[in-house]
Structures are given as structure tokens and as C-alpha cells.
Amino acid sequence: MRSVSATAVAWLELVDPGGNRRIEGLRLVTAYGIAAMLGTLLGTSHGLSNGSSLGFLAAGFALWASVSEGRSTRGECSRDLAILVAASVLGAFVMIELAPILRTSHWLGPELTLVTGAFLVGYLKRFGILGAGIGSQIYIGELLAYSTVLTRADLAMVAGAGVIAAIAAIVPRLLSGPAEHPAVASTADSLLVPAGNGPSPELRMGLQAAIAALAIVLLNDLVGLKESAWAITACTYVIAGSAAGTISRVRRRIVGTVIGVPIGLACLPIAHHAPVLAWTLAALAMIIYAMALPERYDIACGAYAFTLMVTLATTGETSTFLLASRAWETLIGGALGLATAMLILPLRTPQAGT
């Protein structure tokens, strides 16, 4: 037992010397927990319309805003977290407003709105770390509103979720303070070079993600995917600053998901019979996610896939087939994302000395 503990400590020091990312992981879990608790408490006590979704939305807004934030001072962190949460609220509003129009058009459906978010994830990288985070948060807001089937009657509830999420995300970041140092962003996407003349690299990345997402929407309309939003998410986030970078991200995302999903499915009995233990395992997985994300995208994807399986099971999802579809939906999304990166306005890695 002592040797196992020593091995685990040695691994933590190797992956996360100084413990900065572990602190970040704890902050993510804390922000999620505070938002979920406050949202659920307020939703049930005040009888809000679709109040059961308040905690889910607030927790999602707070978690992914915390992931996207990358500043070093308390003032900048607080400002960016507030902006990122507001971006997710905006994304949810966009989905709520466009979904009824797309439903009545009898053409493809409300998931078509996710194409706009997919485009912004890539395009807004031209405005730096905060721009990239805003694009991601708009997509996250659309995705959460789509998955909970929100309507215009829920607009006030979404705004309330944003307020809760901002508080839940900012307070832990203020407390972590100088003990947490954001990982230096990879320079891969800051050295983008188009393969020939034409649109800017960020515009190309946005178009690649949007076209891949649109292809998934069309595929879902033709054959019916179990969870097409998962495939759209996969194709959106595998687009990198070069074809080689996209290949690497696709491979790592697929490997991580294919490993994480079966482990999560194996833990379904724990989720059904010992939900407290299941939530604890999910929290540990999110800490691993935060530690691995800067350099080990495969481990991060595996940790998140495990967390998704466990949390869905603990909140009442009992279909093993639906949970397992996470793996093949990721495969479909990754393949289409790779195809668009290779064939549509491709980007190349700059030559040395360029």
C-alpha cells in the first residue's frame, strides 16, 4: 500500500510539479459544486420555471468558464470569468431564440444553431486567450440550452444561472490566488500559416469546424445519430492550427474517449448504488482533467469521458447504449473534423525561420 502511495505521489510530481494544476482542478470542482448546489437550492425553493435545470446550467457555465480562464492576477481573472459566464448566457439565449424558428421550418432542427457556435470556437481565437474562451463559452451555452430543451419561458432562469455561475467561478479563483499559475498556452495556434493566400488562419479554423458540424447535422437528419451534439462537440474541438495538429488532437481525443467510456460504464453500479462515491470519483477525474489538459489531451479526454458517464448515470440516465454512444459519436465527429481540416482551406505548420 505504501509503495502504491509513493508511486502515485511520484506520478503527481512528474505530471504536475509544484501542484499548480492540482489546485486548478480543485478550483474547477469547487466552482461546479457551488454552482450546482446554489442553483438546485434556489430552483427548488423558488419554484422557477424548469427550475430543475437551474443547477445544471449554473454548474456548466461555472465549470467551463473556469477551464477557459487563463490569467494570473485576481482582478484579471475575475473580469474574464464574468465575461466568460456572460458569453455562455449569450449562447443559451441564441439557442432559445433560434430553436423555435428551426423547429417550425421542418429543416434539420435546432441543432443547426450549434454550427454557429462551432464557427466561433475557431474564429474568435484571433482575439487571444479571452477571445478563444468567449467562442468556446458561446458554444457551451448553446449546447447546454439544446440538451435541456429550454424555451423563451426559461430566459429569466438562464440569466439567474449566469449570476450564480459567475459567483461560483470567481470566489474560488480569488481564494486560490497566487497559489495557482495558469499553464502557458501552446504557441501552435499563434503561429498559424495558411496553405496559400486567402482567409486568415482563424477564419479558416472557424469555417472548418462549422462545415464539419453542418455535415454532422445533415448526417443526423439522414440516418439519425443517438447524440449528434456529442459528435458536433468532438469535431469542433479537434480543429487545431495545422493539419498535423488536428491529426494529433483527433487521435488523442479518440484514444482518450475509447478508454474513458468503458471505465465509466464499468462504474455504473457504483453510480446507481453509491452515488456519493460516484461523485467523488467524478471529482477526482476532473482534477486529472485539469492536470493533463495542457500537454496530455488524450488523458484529459479520457478523464472527461469517465466523468460524463458517471454523472449522467447518477442523474438518472440508465441507457447503457446511449452512454456507450459517446465513443462512436466522438469517432464520427473526429473523423469529419479531420476531413475538413485536411480538405477545406487547410493550414500548415510554419517552416523554421519563418
Secondary structure, DSSP 8 states (H G I E B T S, - for coil): -HHHHHHHHHHHHHHSTTSHHHHHHHHHHHHHHHHHHHHHHHHHHTT-TTTHHHHHHHHHHHHHHHHH---SSHHHHHHHHHHHHHHHHHHHHHHHHHHHHHHHTTSS-GGGHHHHHHHHHHHGGGGHHHHHHHHHHHHHHHHHHHHTT--GGGHHHHHHHHHHHHHHHHHHHHHHGGG-------SGGGG-EESSSSS-HHHHHHHHHHHHHHHHHHHHHHH--S-HHHHHHHHHHH--SSHHHHHHHHHHHHHHHHHHHHHHHHTHHHHHH-HHHHHHHHHHHHHHHHHHTTT-HHHHHHHHHHHHHHHHHHTT---HHHHHHHHHHHHHHHHHHHHHHHHSS-EE---TT-
